[in-house]
Amino acid sequence: MSSILNTILWDVDPALFSFLGREVRWYGLLFGLGLFFLGPWIVARIWKKEQLPQNWYDKLFWYVVLGTVLGARLGHCFFYEPLYYLANPVEIFKVWEGGLASHGGTLGIIIAIWIYSRKVSHKPMIWTLDRLAVPLG
């Protein structure tokens, strides 16, 4: 008996297009759209509806961006090729060569929200995570 999964062939080119000799990939494009446009738009609506301080939102944006990008890059480096990156730490900074791990980004966000909750909102971490659940889900 044949499974339907045996009939699905996923052969989409990961590169959307090339620009100035660099590939723009689907993953990077969608990562950026979610992080810089759709996610902030959703959280801003929640913030406005709950009448929360604007400066909390502004700071939250940067905590999440830094947590996501640093976590995703470090996650890729240390989850997939730790020996290589430990031997060549400068390579970690070469983000243009690719490599983001969503699970590293998740860990980065959790750490960033922990810091944000302690330094900015002074509310429990779960309070902030609750407001981020929709765009992060």
Rosetta blueprint (number, residue, H / E / L):
1 M L
2 S L
3 S L
4 I H
5 L H
6 N H
7 T H
8 I L
9 L L
10 W L
11 D L
12 V L
13 D L
14 P L
15 A E
16 L E
17 F E
18 S E
19 F E
20 L L
21 G L
22 R E
23 E E
24 V E
25 R E
26 W H
27 Y H
28 G H
29 L H
30 L H
31 F H
32 G H
33 L H
34 G H
35 L H
36 F H
37 F H
38 L H
39 G H
40 P H
41 W H
42 I H
43 V H
44 A H
45 R H
46 I H
47 W H
48 K H
49 K H
50 E H
51 Q L
52 L L
53 P L
54 Q H
55 N H
56 W H
57 Y H
58 D H
59 K H
60 L H
61 F H
62 W H
63 Y H
64 V H
65 V H
66 L H
67 G H
68 T H
69 V H
70 L H
71 G H
72 A H
73 R H
74 L H
75 G H
76 H H
77 C H
78 F H
79 F H
80 Y H
81 E L
82 P H
83 L H
84 Y H
85 Y H
86 L H
87 A H
88 N L
89 P H
90 V H
91 E H
92 I H
93 F H
94 K L
95 V H
96 W H
97 E H
98 G L
99 G L
100 L L
101 A L
102 S H
103 H H
104 G H
105 G H
106 T H
107 L H
108 G H
109 I H
110 I H
111 I H
112 A H
113 I H
114 W H
115 I H
116 Y H
117 S H
118 R H
119 K H
120 V H
121 S H
122 H L
123 K L
124 P L
125 M H
126 I H
127 W H
128 T H
129 L H
130 D H
131 R H
132 L H
133 A H
134 V H
135 P H
136 L H
137 G L
